[in-house]
Amino acid sequence: MPGPQSTVFFLLMAAAFGGLMWWLVVTRQVVFRVLAACLAFIPAMLFGVAAVNKYYDYYQNWSAAFADLTNQGGQAPQLTGAASRSGAGFSAFLGNNIDDSIAAKQGFTVRLTVPGPASHITRTVFVYLPPQYFWPRYRHRHFPAIELIHGFPGVPQDWISVLGITTILLNLIQAGRAKPVVLVMPDANGGRGISLQCLNQVRGPQDATYLARDLPAVLSRIMRVQPPGPAWGIAGYSEGGFCAANLGLRYGRYFGFAGVLSGYFRPLDNQLGHPPRAVSPFGGNARLRRQNTPDDLVRSLPAGALVSQFWLGAGAGVAQDVRNARVFEQLLQIRQPRVTLRLVPGGGHSMFTWRSLAPPLLEWMTPRLTADADLAGRRAVRARNARARAALAWTRARGPAVARA
């Protein structure tokens, strides 16, 4: 069957529409004319939907479209609430639900329900564990992680079923062009029709607190993932790109690296309510707006403030995206002299652009995250050895007195 973006599919829809319109003209019975008119609506509608899909390069095959439209995209085993609160529960879940030999070859995706103790938000999170997570020689390794933020409207499964990020990472690891990392894909808005822009809404959801503080802390406690800090990255496309830029500047202690794909750098209104309506995230507070405007924030942070290292990308075919990226790149020069900016020739504000940018982003970010994770591991070993030597010295010095007592 021709794919949703193929020329053959468009020709078939055009031919079907033309045939039905011819039937509408030549038939003389009213019932058949009405039937032909109703049926002609179907190929016309499909042609229009396919044209929009081709423009944004969203679904490349029917399986991705079906999985997303039926809410089956990124299907993964669901970790129960009780198991998601402890490392032992997570390990038992993996042991009972996966085939280690398969996971050791292609990795494993699990769906969690993660509560946020500081934000009081509970969201669905998809986590991809690379094959190395299941290798015996890595059983004591704590992996670096990248938090991936989707756009609006969107859901976290879009990273898997539409953009194909897990397949991209797996292929890069096998080719030796990327290092194994854990991919964390949260529901950044709490629903497809909601837009929170990863901000703490005044008198509303504390989205930034959940994504920057709660989520990394919880995951590092229940699985073998580095704690928030230099070995955590954040990346996103479109609205998610704004999230990565803003959180990377405001929460530099929690994220060592940030990737911005076709992002913007000045906040818009959020979309909240039923039906959704435009709401200012800051309740009219100009100071809060400046503190969450990356173009302003990068200039106002004090010298020496800890911020993420940035990687920027955009489609060269969208002048506004390119201009946004270049302005932010120039502003970053005072803190990061060598900022990577990758432009996709002819790329738009679309999945085609973000699929093209994902491999170079992972090639840039994963080795740096791994280096920081290795450094943290060596420091932890030295700290454990120092504590062991101190305990041994204390035992030798105090042992006789303790024995007498």
Secondary structure as GFF3:
##gff-version 3
##sequence-region A 1 405
A	DSSP	alpha_helix	7	26	.	.	.	ID=ss1
A	DSSP	alpha_helix	30	56	.	.	.	ID=ss2
A	DSSP	alpha_helix	62	69	.	.	.	ID=ss3
A	DSSP	three_ten_helix	83	85	.	.	.	ID=ss4
A	DSSP	alpha_helix	87	97	.	.	.	ID=ss5
A	DSSP	alpha_helix	100	106	.	.	.	ID=ss6
A	DSSP	beta_strand	108	115	.	.	.	ID=ss7
A	DSSP	beta_strand	122	129	.	.	.	ID=ss8
A	DSSP	three_ten_helix	131	134	.	.	.	ID=ss9
A	DSSP	three_ten_helix	136	138	.	.	.	ID=ss10
A	DSSP	beta_strand	145	149	.	.	.	ID=ss11
A	DSSP	alpha_helix	158	161	.	.	.	ID=ss12
A	DSSP	alpha_helix	165	174	.	.	.	ID=ss13
A	DSSP	beta_strand	182	186	.	.	.	ID=ss14
A	DSSP	alpha_helix	207	209	.	.	.	ID=ss15
A	DSSP	pi_helix	210	214	.	.	.	ID=ss16
A	DSSP	alpha_helix	215	222	.	.	.	ID=ss17
A	DSSP	beta_strand	229	237	.	.	.	ID=ss18
A	DSSP	alpha_helix	239	250	.	.	.	ID=ss19
A	DSSP	beta_strand	255	261	.	.	.	ID=ss20
A	DSSP	beta_strand	270	272	.	.	.	ID=ss21
A	DSSP	beta_strand	277	279	.	.	.	ID=ss22
A	DSSP	alpha_helix	286	291	.	.	.	ID=ss23
A	DSSP	alpha_helix	294	300	.	.	.	ID=ss24
A	DSSP	beta_strand	309	315	.	.	.	ID=ss25
A	DSSP	alpha_helix	319	332	.	.	.	ID=ss26
A	DSSP	beta_strand	340	344	.	.	.	ID=ss27
A	DSSP	alpha_helix	351	404	.	.	.	ID=ss28
###
